[in-house]
Amino acid sequence: MSALAGKVAVVTGGSSGIGAAVVKTLAESGADVVVGYNSGEQRAKELIKGLPRGNHSSLQIDIEDGQSVGAAAAAVRQKYDRADILVNSAGFTRPVPHTDLEALDDALLDRLLIANVRGPFSVIRAFAPLMRATGDASIVNVSSISAFTGSGSNIGYCAAKAALDTMTMSLARVLGPQIRINCVSPAAVPTGFVAGRDRAAVEKIAQGTPLQRVVEPVDVANAVLACVTHLKTTTGSRIVIDGGRFLV
């Protein structure tokens, strides 16, 4: 409960799915958590009600809107005057068969890149000054094994996550020594993030992996926590949470 006492964590996309699991895990470890949301204000407030006691808050962060991101960083500075942990969990995808090149039109590809690449970079850029000031801060980007397997909800999503991984390496060189930055890369997680992919579909995928275990949101959250609390000499790296699926 005290591992992160006195620390402030900001989680984009924190009102549902993997983001909500990360919020719970960080709060249970003692952090004061800012639950970032775009349209899930009510979900964020309900989530906070169930967290352990702390100075938690919810905050709208539309990662596709630079002004919203800048305003969020300013609000965290005003309320907490620090940010020790930043988790970029917000993202977007839409299922498109890889064979259907026409369905992945320019508008959809642009949105995928904005939500999954430009958005996280914008958030990091806005929060970096506040995080540098702590002297020992950690950023974790929620990526995907799609980044290095080339298989996923659509080709554009795979490309966007690959860009996020590479960007993480590039940022690790310039943010240190005050800030460590890493990626966590799960396989399919039963959160409803990908339309039409229900738990039964995820369980079927898991049966084809060496561990034959579904990757749950809490598994990803625990990996995020490890990046923050234990991997003190790790930066620019990818932490894979997929039950060995990438081996198949």
Secondary structure as GFF3:
##gff-version 3
##sequence-region A 1 248
A	DSSP	beta_strand	8	12	.	.	.	ID=ss1
A	DSSP	alpha_helix	17	28	.	.	.	ID=ss2
A	DSSP	beta_strand	32	37	.	.	.	ID=ss3
A	DSSP	alpha_helix	41	49	.	.	.	ID=ss4
A	DSSP	beta_strand	57	60	.	.	.	ID=ss5
A	DSSP	alpha_helix	66	80	.	.	.	ID=ss6
A	DSSP	beta_strand	85	88	.	.	.	ID=ss7
A	DSSP	three_ten_helix	101	103	.	.	.	ID=ss8
A	DSSP	alpha_helix	106	113	.	.	.	ID=ss9
A	DSSP	pi_helix	114	118	.	.	.	ID=ss10
A	DSSP	alpha_helix	119	132	.	.	.	ID=ss11
A	DSSP	beta_strand	137	142	.	.	.	ID=ss12
A	DSSP	alpha_helix	146	149	.	.	.	ID=ss13
A	DSSP	alpha_helix	155	175	.	.	.	ID=ss14
A	DSSP	beta_strand	179	186	.	.	.	ID=ss15
A	DSSP	alpha_helix	199	206	.	.	.	ID=ss16
A	DSSP	alpha_helix	217	229	.	.	.	ID=ss17
A	DSSP	beta_strand	238	241	.	.	.	ID=ss18
A	DSSP	three_ten_helix	245	247	.	.	.	ID=ss19
###
